[in-house]
Amino acid sequence: MPINTSLLGELKHESINTRKMIEKVPTEKLDWRPHEKSMTIGKLATHIADLPVWFERIINSDGFDFSNSSLTEKKESTEAILEDFQKRLNEAEQVLINASDEMLTGSWSLSRNGQTLFKLPKMVAIRSLTYNHIYHHRGQLSVFLRLLDIPVPGMYGPSADES
């Protein structure tokens, strides 16, 4: 099986769970944060929605330098966050469809101001900077929802709110 087939299957499957989690974020609470050191729930949901851009950044280049990136634009509603998520998801799926095994086994590096932070095979960078990153922040989002007493959707079976 080509590598992209497996990666695409996981992206499609897990995006359903990610969407369920983002959908629960109430627009009227986008500026809420559980602690002064925490992101707001809106910024966290927006960050999760933006993470699929890394598929294109990794697959279609040899590296990325953080000094060339801009901050994520603040969204005014959960609907806007979901629209961006769907747009980025569609783009990521297309990039994966077009990715060959040769592309996915190529080398990719992450740097800041020209200094290499790490260099990995592209499929490992995808695992770390997209999938694992999304899952990590999706878990954080579930805690934020719980603290707001919003029913948390199940990810891999029913949650305590769904049983």
C-alpha positions in Angstrom: 0.0 0.0 0.0 1.4 3.4 -0.8 2.3 5.6 2.2 -0.1 8.4 1.2 -3.1 5.9 1.3 -2.5 5.2 4.9 -1.9 8.8 5.8 -5.0 9.9 3.9 -7.1 7.3 5.7 -6.0 8.5 9.1 -6.6 12.1 8.2 -10.1 11.5 7.0 -11.0 9.3 10.0 -9.5 11.6 12.6 -10.9 14.8 11.1 -14.4 13.6 12.0 -13.3 13.6 15.7 -11.5 16.9 15.4 -14.6 18.5 13.8 -16.8 17.2 16.6 -14.6 18.8 19.2 -14.3 22.1 17.5 -18.1 22.2 16.9 -18.6 22.2 20.7 -16.7 25.5 21.2 -19.3 28.2 21.9 -18.8 31.4 20.0 -19.7 33.5 23.1 -16.8 31.9 25.0 -14.0 32.3 22.4 -12.1 34.6 24.7 -12.3 32.3 27.7 -9.2 30.7 29.1 -8.8 28.4 32.1 -5.5 30.0 33.3 -3.6 33.1 32.5 -0.8 31.0 30.9 -3.3 29.2 28.7 -4.5 30.1 25.2 -8.1 31.2 24.9 -10.4 28.4 23.8 -10.9 30.3 20.5 -7.2 30.5 19.8 -6.8 26.8 20.7 -9.6 25.8 18.4 -8.2 28.1 15.6 -4.8 26.6 16.1 -6.2 23.1 15.7 -8.1 24.1 12.6 -4.9 25.6 11.1 -2.6 22.6 11.6 -3.5 20.8 8.4 -1.5 23.5 6.5 1.6 21.5 7.6 0.8 18.8 5.1 1.6 21.2 2.3 4.5 22.8 4.1 6.1 19.4 4.7 5.3 17.5 1.5 5.9 20.2 -1.0 9.1 21.6 0.3 12.5 20.6 1.8 11.9 22.6 5.0 10.3 25.5 6.8 11.8 28.4 8.6 9.6 29.8 11.5 11.0 33.3 11.0 9.0 33.4 7.7 5.6 32.6 9.3 2.9 34.9 10.5 0.5 34.6 13.4 -2.8 33.0 13.1 -5.7 35.4 12.4 -8.3 35.6 15.2 -11.7 34.2 14.3 -14.9 35.8 15.4 -17.1 32.6 15.5 -16.9 28.9 15.8 -18.5 28.7 12.3 -15.5 30.7 10.9 -13.1 28.3 12.7 -14.9 25.3 11.2 -14.9 26.8 7.7 -11.1 27.3 7.9 -10.7 23.8 9.2 -12.6 22.4 6.3 -10.7 24.5 3.8 -7.3 23.4 5.2 -8.5 19.8 5.5 -9.5 19.8 1.8 -6.1 21.2 0.8 -4.3 18.7 3.0 -6.2 15.8 1.4 -5.3 17.0 -2.1 -1.6 17.3 -1.2 -1.7 13.8 0.3 -3.4 12.4 -2.8 -0.6 13.8 -5.0 2.2 12.7 -2.7 4.4 9.8 -3.9 6.3 7.4 -1.6 9.5 9.0 -2.9 8.2 12.5 -1.8 7.1 11.2 1.6 10.4 9.4 2.4 12.4 12.5 1.5 14.1 14.7 4.1 12.6 17.8 5.6 13.9 20.3 8.1 12.5 22.8 10.5 14.5 25.9 11.3 14.4 29.3 12.9 16.4 32.2 11.4 18.4 29.8 9.3 19.4 27.6 12.3 18.1 24.0 11.8 16.1 22.7 14.8 15.7 19.2 13.4 15.7 17.2 10.2 13.4 14.2 9.6 12.0 12.1 6.9 8.8 13.9 5.7 6.5 11.1 6.8 7.9 11.4 10.4 7.6 15.2 10.3 3.9 14.7 9.2 3.3 12.4 12.1 4.9 14.8 14.6 3.8 18.2 13.3 0.3 17.3 12.1 -1.3 14.2 13.5 0.3 14.2 17.0 0.1 18.0 17.3 -3.6 17.9 16.5 -4.3 15.1 18.9 -2.4 16.8 21.7 -4.3 20.1 21.3 -7.6 18.2 20.8 -7.1 16.7 24.2 -6.5 20.1 25.7 -9.7 21.4 24.0 -11.6 18.5 25.6 -10.4 19.7 29.0 -11.4 23.3 28.3 -14.9 22.1 27.3 -15.2 20.0 30.5 -14.2 23.1 32.6 -16.9 25.1 30.9 -19.4 22.2 31.7 -20.0 21.6 27.9 -20.6 18.0 27.0 -17.5 16.5 25.6 -18.0 14.3 22.5 -16.5 10.8 22.4 -13.5 10.2 20.3 -13.0 6.5 20.4 -16.3 5.4 21.9 -18.7 7.3 24.0 -17.6 9.9 26.5 -18.9 10.2 30.0 -21.4 12.7 28.6 -22.7 10.2 26.0 -23.0 7.0 28.0 
